[in-house]
Amino acid sequence: MAHWREEYAAALAARDRREKANVAIYNAYSQLADRTASSLIAVSNLQSDAQRSALSTPVADPRQQQPSPASGPSPQDIILATRADLAEAQRSRSELEEQLARVTTELEKLRRRNIQNGKRISSMESEITHLQLRLKDRDEELREKAKLLEGFQDEIATFELQLNMAEERSNRLQKENQELVDRWMARMGKEADAMNDAYQFS
């Protein structure tokens, strides 16, 4: 039967859905991990640059030092930003884990339902095959009974024809017999009349 093609196509479609369902999650997590790693590398480089600058620059009077408004963000700002990114990444990771858990649970439900449906389909196919065999047997039985009925009808028609012929023959024989009886009675009457006439003249 052709149902195995449908099962095979359904299995391929389920595999594709299963493999592609979490692609967005994996991509988002990879991007967050890459961004976090880049932030950590930048902080490490800034800390190293700051240490080298502190070692190579002579100590000056703090009163003579003026903050440079054109300088970039401080390491402390970068650390705070990185921590914020990490917190956001952690929150996003938790959301992705929850989404992954929901999708996994739904997938398991669909798998169990698919297994149940497969069992029901197999059971129904077996029942259909059984019913088809029974229907075929009934068709054969009906054909045989139709042949028997046709034979009986032919025999009944033959018997009716023979009965009609027999009745016609019986009627004909009765008519002939009645004619013979009538002729015989007429003859006997004539003979009796003749005998009576003969006795009267003797």
Secondary structure as GFF3:
##gff-version 3
##sequence-region A 1 202
A	DSSP	alpha_helix	3	20	.	.	.	ID=ss1
A	DSSP	alpha_helix	23	56	.	.	.	ID=ss2
A	DSSP	alpha_helix	75	201	.	.	.	ID=ss3
###
